[in-house]
Amino acid sequence: MFERSKKGEHALLIQPHSGPLADDVAEEFAELARSAGATIAATLPARIDRPNPSTLIGSGKLEEAKAVADASDADLVLVNFPLSPGQERNLEKALQRRVLDRTGLILDIFAQRARSHEGKLQVELAQLKHMATRLVRGWTHLERQRGGSIGLRGPGETQLETDRRLLQKRVEQLQKRLEKVEVQRTQMRRARVRSELPRVALVGYTNAGKSTLFNTLTGAEAYAADQLFATLDPTVRRIELPGGGVVLADTVGFVRDLPHELVAAFRSTLSEAREADLLLHVVDAADPLRDERIAQVDEVLAEIGAGELPQLLVFNKIDRIEDAKPRHDVPGEGHERVWISARDGDGIALLRDVLGQRLGFQRVRGELRLSNGAGRLRSRLHELGAIVGEVHDEHGWHLQLDLALSDAQRLAAQAGGHALEALLPPADVAEWERDRVGV
């Protein structure tokens, strides 16, 4: 075994490929490395038509990688490929440096980004499952039980077996904790369902600008940065749209070849997308590969069971496109598209209008007379911001109203049938009555 560097931030990037190496693949992996806090010492393409089962790359490329690492003073080797435990161990031995594959790198980024209790539990669980197959590394001197001489008898299991047993115990503890967290999250989602608010989830390729858009729409201060996986923990806020309220959720970004253990570990986070009424699929409009990114996000959505949900494509970052302006496209086939700049706020009003239309919001405007004894209903209307004009006399209140149809229907039902016609225009009364009785 070799003495691993405790720094591990000066990295040699190895880019395995079977055909021509695409520039976007290499750049994305470099951005992943930078997001993890590494500085890139050198990059080495490695063609692997037939992957070496022992080291992935051939002996000649292995010698070249060792020479490049020595020349560039790299103390870490990152491989843009999922390595087997044996390949990772053999590469470390040959290169005399710590080796991390694509999955391990993404796990490291997730460990840095997780902020909530749930997020930290999910990351640790994914890391432990990934680590379980790699425990043999560093324990080769303890793989066998010690002999039967006096004073040398072992405890009945090897150190490796002890580590695996303790790791499995920790995995079980984490799973139980996450099950409790999931119960709490499910109860919160049920409460939102009972409130009858539509649920909208922001999804998209990592670094497409989801958190910036979330902050612009909600006025929240969710962490947003120009880096991959800036957001891991879901953030949920209520926002008001023309016509009514909606619950908006910001979710983790997707990336090509997202490790399956991460998809599994973040099932509760991704359930915000899976259980939404509408997905706002945020796209970097300035990305030349945006169509590929859309397809890759759709693949992950299908994997988590959200592939059939309705989408509204939000082409963000138009500030990076010359002469681009906010607009709303309704193609003959495919999803609607709204072009905006979340950073500058351009097109946000248009997006809010389109979102309200997609969710079927309608407004009710009219007059309502309330007796002096209807103070509770009047207070509720004030809470909703529905009263735009008000006059009081000895008979009660004369109100000018402007509110969402859904709110009007709910209040009408709560206030009793006598208030229904006063709150809802005749056409809406008939439509609501048909829906209510299932005609």
C-alpha positions as CSV (number, residue, x, y, z in Angstrom):
1,M,0.0,0.0,0.0
2,F,1.1,3.6,-0.5
3,E,0.7,6.7,1.6
4,R,-2.2,8.6,0.2
5,S,-2.0,12.4,-0.1
6,K,-4.1,14.2,2.5
7,K,-4.6,17.1,0.1
8,G,-6.3,15.4,-2.9
9,E,-7.2,18.6,-4.6
10,H,-4.7,18.7,-7.5
11,A,-6.3,16.3,-10.0
12,L,-5.4,14.5,-13.1
13,L,-8.6,13.8,-15.2
14,I,-8.7,10.6,-17.2
15,Q,-11.3,10.7,-19.9
16,P,-12.1,7.2,-21.2
17,H,-13.9,7.0,-24.5
18,S,-14.6,4.4,-27.2
19,G,-15.3,6.8,-30.1
20,P,-14.4,10.5,-30.6
21,L,-14.3,12.3,-27.3
22,A,-17.1,14.9,-27.2
23,D,-16.0,18.3,-25.9
24,D,-19.1,18.7,-23.8
25,V,-18.4,15.4,-22.0
26,A,-14.9,16.4,-21.1
27,E,-15.9,19.9,-20.1
28,E,-18.8,18.6,-17.9
29,F,-16.4,16.2,-16.0
30,A,-13.9,19.1,-15.6
31,E,-16.8,21.2,-14.1
32,L,-17.7,18.4,-11.8
33,A,-14.1,18.3,-10.6
34,R,-14.0,22.0,-10.0
35,S,-17.4,21.9,-8.2
36,A,-15.8,19.3,-5.8
37,G,-13.0,21.8,-5.1
38,A,-10.3,20.3,-7.2
39,T,-7.8,22.2,-9.4
40,I,-7.1,20.5,-12.7
41,A,-3.5,19.6,-13.1
42,A,-3.9,17.8,-16.5
43,T,-6.4,15.9,-18.6
44,L,-5.6,12.6,-20.4
45,P,-7.9,11.1,-23.0
46,A,-7.9,7.3,-23.0
47,R,-9.4,5.3,-25.8
48,I,-10.8,2.0,-24.5
49,D,-12.3,-0.1,-27.2
50,R,-11.9,-3.2,-24.9
51,P,-11.9,-2.1,-21.3
52,N,-9.2,-3.9,-19.3
53,P,-11.0,-5.8,-16.5
54,S,-8.1,-5.1,-14.2
55,T,-7.3,-1.4,-14.7
56,L,-9.9,-0.3,-17.3
57,I,-7.1,1.3,-19.4
58,G,-4.3,-0.6,-21.1
59,S,-0.8,-0.9,-19.7
60,G,0.7,1.7,-22.2
61,K,-1.9,4.3,-21.2
62,L,-1.4,3.4,-17.6
63,E,2.3,4.2,-17.9
64,E,1.4,7.4,-19.6
65,A,-1.0,8.4,-16.9
66,K,1.7,7.8,-14.3
67,A,4.1,10.0,-16.1
68,V,1.6,12.8,-16.6
69,A,0.6,12.6,-12.9
70,D,4.3,12.8,-11.9
71,A,5.0,15.7,-14.2
72,S,2.0,17.7,-13.2
73,D,2.3,17.0,-9.4
74,A,-1.2,15.6,-9.3
75,D,-2.1,14.0,-6.0
76,L,-5.5,12.7,-7.1
77,V,-6.7,10.9,-10.2
78,L,-10.4,11.3,-11.3
79,V,-11.7,8.8,-13.9
80,N,-14.9,9.7,-15.9
81,F,-16.1,6.2,-15.7
82,P,-17.8,3.9,-13.1
83,L,-14.9,1.7,-11.9
84,S,-15.2,-1.6,-10.2
85,P,-13.7,-1.9,-6.8
86,G,-10.9,-4.0,-8.2
87,Q,-10.1,-1.5,-11.0
88,E,-10.0,1.3,-8.5
89,R,-7.7,-0.6,-6.2
90,N,-5.3,-1.6,-9.1
91,L,-5.2,1.9,-10.5
92,E,-4.3,3.3,-7.1
93,K,-1.5,0.7,-6.8
94,A,-0.2,1.5,-10.3
95,L,-0.5,5.3,-10.1
96,Q,0.5,5.6,-6.4
97,R,-2.3,8.1,-5.9
98,R,-5.8,8.2,-4.7
99,V,-8.3,7.3,-7.5
100,L,-11.9,8.3,-7.6
101,D,-14.4,7.4,-10.3
102,R,-17.3,9.4,-11.6
103,T,-19.7,8.1,-9.0
104,G,-17.4,8.7,-6.1
105,L,-16.8,12.3,-7.4
106,I,-20.5,13.1,-7.6
107,L,-21.0,11.6,-4.1
108,D,-18.3,13.9,-2.8
109,I,-20.0,16.9,-4.3
110,F,-23.3,15.8,-2.7
111,A,-21.6,15.4,0.7
112,Q,-20.3,19.0,0.4
113,R,-23.7,20.5,-0.7
114,A,-26.2,18.7,1.7
115,R,-27.5,21.1,4.3
116,S,-30.6,19.6,5.8
117,H,-30.7,16.7,8.1
118,E,-32.5,14.6,5.5
119,G,-30.0,15.5,2.8
120,K,-27.1,14.5,5.0
121,L,-28.6,11.2,5.8
122,Q,-29.3,10.5,2.1
123,V,-25.8,11.3,1.1
124,E,-24.2,9.2,3.9
125,L,-26.4,6.3,3.0
126,A,-25.3,6.5,-0.7
127,Q,-21.7,6.8,0.3
128,L,-21.8,3.8,2.6
129,K,-23.4,1.6,-0.1
130,H,-20.8,2.7,-2.5
131,M,-18.1,2.1,0.1
132,A,-19.3,-1.4,1.0
133,T,-17.8,-3.0,-2.1
134,R,-14.5,-1.1,-1.6
135,L,-13.7,-2.0,2.0
136,V,-11.0,-4.5,1.0
137,R,-8.8,-1.6,0.1
138,G,-6.4,-0.8,3.0
139,W,-7.2,-3.9,4.9
140,T,-5.2,-6.5,3.0
141,H,-3.0,-7.3,6.0
142,L,-6.2,-8.2,8.0
143,E,-8.0,-10.3,5.5
144,R,-7.1,-13.5,7.3
145,Q,-7.8,-14.4,10.9
146,R,-4.7,-14.7,13.0
147,G,-3.3,-18.1,13.9
148,G,-4.2,-20.2,17.0
149,S,-1.0,-19.5,19.0
150,I,-1.5,-18.2,22.5
151,G,-2.0,-14.5,22.5
152,L,-2.6,-14.4,18.7
153,R,-6.1,-15.8,18.5
154,G,-8.5,-13.4,16.7
155,P,-12.0,-12.4,17.8
156,G,-13.6,-14.9,15.4
157,E,-13.9,-12.6,12.4
158,T,-11.4,-10.7,10.3
159,Q,-11.1,-6.9,10.6
160,L,-12.7,-6.7,7.1
161,E,-15.7,-8.7,8.3
162,T,-16.0,-6.5,11.4
163,D,-15.9,-3.4,9.2
164,R,-18.6,-4.8,6.9
165,R,-20.8,-5.7,9.9
166,L,-20.5,-2.2,11.4
167,L,-21.1,-0.6,8.0
168,Q,-24.2,-2.7,7.5
169,K,-25.5,-1.7,11.0
170,R,-25.0,1.9,10.1
171,V,-26.8,1.5,6.8
172,E,-29.8,0.0,8.7
173,Q,-29.8,2.9,11.1
174,L,-29.8,5.4,8.3
175,Q,-32.6,3.6,6.5
176,K,-34.8,3.7,9.6
177,R,-34.1,7.4,10.2
178,L,-34.9,8.2,6.5
179,E,-38.1,6.2,6.8
180,K,-39.2,8.4,9.7
181,V,-38.2,11.5,7.7
182,E,-40.2,10.2,4.7
183,V,-43.3,9.7,6.9
184,Q,-43.0,13.4,8.0
185,R,-42.5,14.6,4.4
186,T,-45.5,12.5,3.3
187,Q,-47.7,14.1,6.0
188,M,-46.6,17.5,4.8
189,R,-47.4,16.7,1.2
190,R,-50.9,15.4,2.3
191,A,-51.5,18.7,4.1
192,R,-50.7,20.5,0.9
193,V,-53.1,18.3,-1.0
194,R,-55.8,19.0,1.6
195,S,-55.2,22.7,1.1
196,E,-56.2,22.1,-2.6
197,L,-53.2,24.1,-3.8
198,P,-51.7,22.9,-7.1
199,R,-48.1,21.6,-6.8
200,V,-45.4,22.7,-9.2
201,A,-41.8,21.3,-9.2
202,L,-38.8,22.9,-10.8
203,V,-36.7,20.2,-12.6
204,G,-33.9,20.4,-15.0
205,Y,-30.2,19.7,-15.8
206,T,-27.9,20.9,-13.1
207,N,-26.8,24.5,-13.3
208,A,-29.8,25.5,-15.5
209,G,-30.8,28.2,-13.1
210,K,-33.6,26.5,-11.1
211,S,-32.7,28.0,-7.8
212,T,-32.3,31.5,-9.3
213,L,-35.8,31.1,-10.8
214,F,-37.2,29.8,-7.5
215,N,-35.8,32.8,-5.7
216,T,-37.2,35.2,-8.3
217,L,-40.7,33.7,-8.1
218,T,-40.9,33.3,-4.4
219,G,-38.7,36.0,-2.9
220,A,-36.9,33.3,-1.0
221,E,-33.1,33.0,-0.5
222,A,-32.4,29.5,-1.6
223,Y,-28.7,28.9,-2.3
224,A,-27.9,29.6,-5.9
225,A,-24.5,29.5,-7.6
226,D,-22.9,29.0,-11.0
227,Q,-21.8,25.4,-10.2
228,L,-23.1,21.9,-10.6
229,F,-25.4,20.6,-7.9
230,A,-25.6,23.9,-6.0
231,T,-29.0,22.6,-4.6
232,L,-29.6,19.3,-3.0
233,D,-32.2,19.8,-0.4
234,P,-35.8,20.5,-1.6
235,T,-37.2,23.9,-0.8
236,V,-41.0,24.5,-0.9
237,R,-42.8,27.8,-0.9
238,R,-46.3,29.1,-1.7
239,I,-46.5,31.7,-4.4
240,E,-49.4,33.7,-5.7
241,L,-50.2,33.7,-9.4
242,P,-52.8,35.5,-11.4
243,G,-55.9,33.5,-10.3
244,G,-54.7,31.7,-7.2
245,G,-52.0,30.2,-5.1
246,V,-49.6,27.4,-5.9
247,V,-47.0,25.4,-4.0
248,L,-43.6,25.6,-5.8
249,A,-40.7,23.1,-5.0
250,D,-37.1,23.5,-6.0
251,T,-35.4,20.1,-6.5
252,V,-31.9,18.6,-7.1
253,G,-30.5,19.0,-10.6
254,F,-30.0,16.1,-12.9
255,V,-26.9,15.1,-14.9
256,R,-26.0,12.5,-17.5
257,D,-25.3,9.1,-16.0
258,L,-26.6,10.1,-12.6
259,P,-25.5,7.2,-10.3
260,H,-28.3,4.8,-9.5
261,E,-27.5,4.8,-5.8
262,L,-28.0,8.5,-5.8
263,V,-31.4,8.3,-7.5
264,A,-32.4,5.6,-4.9
265,A,-31.0,7.6,-1.9
266,F,-32.8,10.8,-3.0
267,R,-36.1,9.2,-3.6
268,S,-37.9,11.4,-1.1
269,T,-36.3,14.5,-2.5
270,L,-37.2,13.5,-6.0
271,S,-40.8,12.7,-4.9
272,E,-41.5,16.4,-5.0
273,A,-41.1,16.1,-8.7
274,R,-42.9,12.8,-9.0
275,E,-46.0,14.0,-7.1
276,A,-46.3,17.4,-8.8
277,D,-49.3,18.5,-10.9
278,L,-47.0,20.3,-13.3
279,L,-43.2,20.3,-13.9
280,L,-41.4,23.5,-14.8
281,H,-38.5,22.0,-16.8
282,V,-35.8,24.7,-16.7
283,V,-33.4,24.7,-19.6
284,D,-30.2,26.7,-20.1
285,A,-31.2,28.5,-23.4
286,A,-27.6,29.4,-24.1
287,D,-26.4,25.8,-23.9
288,P,-25.6,24.6,-27.5
289,L,-26.5,21.0,-26.3
290,R,-29.8,22.0,-24.7
291,D,-31.8,19.4,-26.7
292,E,-29.6,16.7,-25.3
293,R,-29.9,18.0,-21.8
294,I,-33.7,18.0,-22.2
295,A,-33.6,14.4,-23.3
296,Q,-31.3,13.4,-20.4
297,V,-33.6,15.1,-17.8
298,D,-36.6,13.3,-19.4
299,E,-34.7,10.0,-18.9
300,V,-34.2,10.6,-15.2
301,L,-37.8,11.7,-14.9
302,A,-39.0,8.5,-16.5
303,E,-36.7,6.5,-14.1
304,I,-38.3,8.1,-11.0
305,G,-41.8,7.7,-12.3
306,A,-42.4,11.3,-13.4
307,G,-42.1,10.8,-17.1
308,E,-45.8,11.2,-17.9
309,L,-46.4,14.4,-15.9
310,P,-47.2,17.5,-17.9
311,Q,-44.3,19.9,-18.5
312,L,-43.8,23.6,-19.2
313,L,-40.4,24.2,-20.7
314,V,-38.7,27.3,-19.3
315,F,-35.8,28.4,-21.4
316,N,-33.7,30.4,-19.0
317,K,-30.6,32.6,-19.3
318,I,-31.8,34.4,-22.5
319,D,-29.5,37.3,-21.2
320,R,-26.7,35.2,-22.7
321,I,-28.2,35.1,-26.1
322,E,-27.9,38.2,-28.3
323,D,-31.1,40.0,-29.1
324,A,-33.2,37.3,-27.3
325,K,-36.4,38.5,-25.8
326,P,-39.1,36.9,-23.5
327,R,-41.7,35.1,-25.5
328,H,-44.2,32.2,-25.2
329,D,-44.1,29.5,-27.8
330,V,-47.0,27.0,-28.3
331,P,-45.7,24.4,-30.8
332,G,-48.0,22.1,-32.7
333,E,-46.3,19.2,-31.0
334,G,-44.2,19.0,-27.8
335,H,-44.3,21.1,-24.7
336,E,-45.1,24.8,-24.4
337,R,-42.0,27.0,-24.0
338,V,-41.5,30.3,-22.2
339,W,-38.2,32.2,-22.7
340,I,-37.0,34.2,-19.7
341,S,-34.0,35.5,-17.7
342,A,-34.4,34.6,-14.1
343,R,-31.3,36.6,-13.2
344,D,-32.6,39.8,-14.7
345,G,-36.3,39.2,-14.2
346,D,-37.1,39.4,-17.9
347,G,-40.2,37.4,-18.8
348,I,-41.1,36.5,-15.2
349,A,-44.5,38.2,-15.5
350,L,-45.1,36.3,-18.7
351,L,-44.2,33.0,-17.0
352,R,-46.5,33.7,-14.1
353,D,-49.4,34.3,-16.6
354,V,-48.7,31.2,-18.6
355,L,-48.3,29.1,-15.4
356,G,-51.7,30.3,-14.2
357,Q,-53.3,29.5,-17.5
358,R,-51.7,26.0,-17.5
359,L,-53.1,25.4,-14.0
360,G,-56.6,26.4,-15.1
361,F,-56.9,29.4,-12.8
362,Q,-59.9,31.7,-13.4
363,R,-60.8,34.9,-11.7
364,V,-64.2,35.9,-10.2
365,R,-65.0,39.6,-10.1
366,G,-68.2,41.0,-8.8
367,E,-70.2,42.5,-5.9
368,L,-71.3,40.8,-2.7
369,R,-73.5,42.0,0.2
370,L,-72.8,40.6,3.6
371,S,-74.9,41.0,6.7
372,N,-73.3,42.3,10.0
373,G,-73.3,38.7,11.2
374,A,-71.0,37.5,8.3
375,G,-67.8,38.8,9.9
376,R,-66.0,35.5,9.6
377,L,-66.5,35.3,5.8
378,R,-65.5,38.9,5.4
379,S,-62.3,38.2,7.4
380,R,-61.5,35.3,5.2
381,L,-61.9,37.4,2.1
382,H,-59.5,40.0,3.5
383,E,-57.0,37.2,4.2
384,L,-57.2,36.2,0.6
385,G,-56.7,39.8,-0.5
386,A,-60.0,39.5,-2.5
387,I,-61.7,42.7,-1.4
388,V,-60.8,45.6,-3.7
389,G,-63.6,47.9,-2.4
390,E,-65.8,48.0,0.7
391,V,-68.7,50.1,2.0
392,H,-70.4,49.6,5.3
393,D,-74.0,50.7,6.3
394,E,-76.6,49.7,8.8
395,H,-77.5,46.6,6.8
396,G,-73.9,45.2,6.6
397,W,-71.1,45.4,4.0
398,H,-71.1,46.0,0.3
399,L,-67.9,44.4,-1.1
400,Q,-66.2,44.6,-4.5
401,L,-64.4,41.3,-5.0
402,D,-61.6,40.0,-7.2
403,L,-60.4,36.5,-6.3
404,A,-59.6,33.1,-7.7
405,L,-62.5,30.9,-8.9
406,S,-61.2,28.0,-6.7
407,D,-61.2,30.2,-3.6
408,A,-64.6,31.5,-4.5
409,Q,-66.0,28.0,-4.8
410,R,-64.4,26.9,-1.5
411,L,-65.8,29.9,0.3
412,A,-69.2,29.5,-1.2
413,A,-69.4,25.9,0.0
414,Q,-68.3,27.0,3.5
415,A,-70.7,29.9,3.6
416,G,-73.7,27.9,2.6
417,G,-75.9,27.7,-0.6
418,H,-77.5,31.1,-0.1
419,A,-74.1,32.8,-0.7
420,L,-73.2,30.7,-3.7
421,E,-75.0,32.7,-6.4
422,A,-73.7,36.0,-4.8
423,L,-70.1,34.9,-5.0
424,L,-70.1,33.1,-8.4
425,P,-71.4,34.4,-11.7
426,P,-74.2,32.3,-13.2
427,A,-72.0,30.5,-15.7
428,D,-69.5,29.6,-13.0
429,V,-72.3,28.5,-10.7
430,A,-73.6,26.1,-13.3
431,E,-70.1,24.8,-14.1
432,W,-69.2,24.3,-10.5
433,E,-72.5,22.6,-9.7
434,R,-71.9,20.2,-12.6
435,D,-68.5,19.4,-11.4
436,R,-69.7,19.0,-7.8
437,V,-72.4,16.5,-8.6
438,G,-70.3,14.7,-11.3
439,V,-72.6,15.5,-14.2
